Every structure is written in C-alpha cells, then in structure tokens.
C-alpha cells in the first residue's frame, strides 16, 4: 500500500518520521562541519607550536622574519582560492568539492613532517592552504541553505566552536606530540588521522548539486560580481573580517612564542594557556550566538542585535593591550585569556551578520569567498608584520599595540557601514542576468 492511499494517521506518521530524519541529518552535518573545522585549524595552527621549538629554529636556520613567512605561507594560496571556492560551492554544491579538498589538505599536512628543507616546508604549507580554502565558503553556504535567521546565530556558534576548539586543542596537542615524539611525527599523525572524518561525511552529507538544476544555478548568478563589489556593506564586512582575524591569527601564530619567549612558560604550560584562550572564545561564541537568536525571536531587529554583540566583542578584545603592558605574569596571562574570550561576543554574530543576515542566499558562497580574502590577508599580514615589529622593537608590545588599533577600526566600521540599505542588490531589469526576487532575513533585495 502506497503512502498516498494510506490513512491520514499513517501519512501524518510518515511525514513526522521524514521530518525527524531530515532534522537529524541537518544537525549531524552541522556537527560534521564543526569537526571538519577542528581538523582544519589543528592542521593550520600546529606550525605555531613548532616555531616555538628552539631546535627546529636552529635546524632550519630561521630568523624571526623566516618564522613569520612560514606561518603566513598557508594563507598565500588560501587567499587566492577563496573566490573560486565560493563560486564552486554556489554552483556545484558542498559534498564532493569539500571531500576532495579535505583529502588534499590532510595529505599536505602529513607530508610537512617529511620535509627537510625550508622551501619544502613552505610548499607543503601552501598546499595545505589550497585544501582548506573550501572550508569557510562551503560551511556558510550549507548553513545559509538549512537554517532560518532566528536559528542561524546558534548554528554559526556550533560551527565556530570547531574553528576555536581547533587551535585550542591544536596547541597543547602539538606541544605534547613534539615533546613526546617529534615535530615530524606530529604532522604525520595529525594529517593521517584527520582523513577518518571523510567516512561519516560521505555517509551523511547529501549531494546538493544534483537537485539545484538550471533555475538554482541561474539564481546563483542573479547578483553579479560588480553589484557585490559596489556594496559599501560588503566593503565594511571585508574591513571587519580583516580586523577581527588579525588578532585571531596573531594568537594562532605568535602567541605560543610570546608565552614561551617573553613570559617564560614551558612548551606544555604554553599549550594549556592557549587551550583556555581559544576554548574561552569558543564557549562565548556559542553562548552569544544563542543569546542573539533569543532576542531576535522576541522581535528585536536582527541587525541591531548582532551589531551590539559585535561591538561588545571588539571592546572586550581591546583588553589585550593591558596584558601587553603588564609587568605581572599572572596579569598578562589573565588578560590574554579575557581578551580572546571576550572576542567571542563578536565571533558568531559578526559572521551571521556579515555572511547570512545581510547577504542574499544565492550569493552566500561568492560573498563569503570575497570576505574570506580579507580574512586570508589577515593571516598573511599578522604573522609577517608581527615578526617584523618583533625584530625591529625587540619585544612583543609593538605587535600587540597594532592589534589594538585594528580592533578599534573594526568596531567603528561595524557601526558605520553595516546597514541593510547598502547590502548587495539585484541588477536592473535591463541588466543580464534577469532580475529575480530573493528573500534574505525579512527583506526582499531588489532595486527600483
């Protein structure tokens, strides 16, 4: 007997079962995306612990500028591929492109442990960046397609746990593996074990490209690149992403060396404090994303709510300067944890605001890719500029003063440029491709 000819009770039960199955799959894939981010950030940030090892520096004859270059090499390819990867996931879906690139970065990370020259290390870091360039566009493309506005903050918060737990776990894990075995073993193990993630991904993630069809692909082209780049809001999100991530990538690349060289911590103790700092930002990001969602469900304006959280996060992060000027070890460590944890107020909400709330759905992958170019530039500039300032000034205070300036710029930009009326718009009726109504948040985005 078919479902159509069954009794109303049977049909209702079938619909309930299908809904529960879809909900299970949706949350399972979201958790997998978060776990994928954990693996990505472990492979991305493990180099920071290696750069704090004296024997490694001696083995490869590294200056502070060399260390900065090695820390930033990942982002050279990562930055170049953000827009192409956004284009790919907008048109061909998430499942298979993500799986392919996941394999690329895990293999490259494992091969880093086999390198015996500085140029070899640089090349493997570049290939790791090639693979990981898909992570952010694919993840936000999937979240935007599967969660409503009043659930997106919490969904982004869950995903962002992975991006913060990754470096939180990565620093102590890398330090422990280096102490117990070697830096080569650390890279090999992390890269090979990470490949196990592909098994549940291939089983649970759906191939969302086959059902998109011609209409979906046409919708993905509905907002031309020129309209995106002419949006003041998009440029505002680019500035905010850079300022936010400049601090984050400084912490990922130079904080281990700062804690060991200037504050005198052992490699193991450094890993512990790195865990508390990044663990704090992960928990605060999840809680603040959930709190913003609650306020939005109660009728408060989504843009106003999320902007308030973003500004509060940047303000709390500015306390990193108190740690830089502190003469007390305990004071420096306290503000180190507080400033990075405080940035968590901005984390989920600035990403939900800049990549979901104010962006039309079919353009999420493309816009996210464009925004993530600035994120990648922060990953290039932060370690290089910090290394140069460290070599020039002989201490870590100057690099941390630059962080303070960028945090202030980010907060001001959020206030001034993140406005609905400056969001990317559809072309005029005479433009090509044809205009289509697109729903995002509570508004129709159109011109005319």
Secondary structure, 3 states (H helix, E strand, C coil): CCCCCCCHHHHHHHHHHHHHHHHHHHHHHHHHHHHHHHHHHHHHHHHHHHHCCHHHHHHHCCCHHHHHHHHHHHHHHHHHCHHHHHHHHHHHCCHHHHHHHHHHHHHHHHHHCCCCCHHHHHHHHHHHHHHHCCHHHHHHHHHHHHCCHHHHHHHHHHHHHHHHHHHHHHHHHHHHHHHHCCHHHHHHHHHHHHCCHHHHHHHHCCCCCCCCHHHHHHHHCCCCHHHHHCCHHHHHHHHHHHHHHHHHHHHHHCHHHHHHHCCCCCHHHHHHHHHHHHHHHHHHHHHHHHHHHHHHHCCCCHHHHHHHHHHHHHHHHCCHHHHHHCCCHHHHHHHHHHHHHHCHHHHHHHHHHHHHHCCCHHHHHHHHHHHHHHHHHHHHHHHHHHHHHHHHHCCCHHHHHHHHHHHHHHHHHHHHHCCHHHCCCCCCCCCCCCCCCEEECCEEECCC
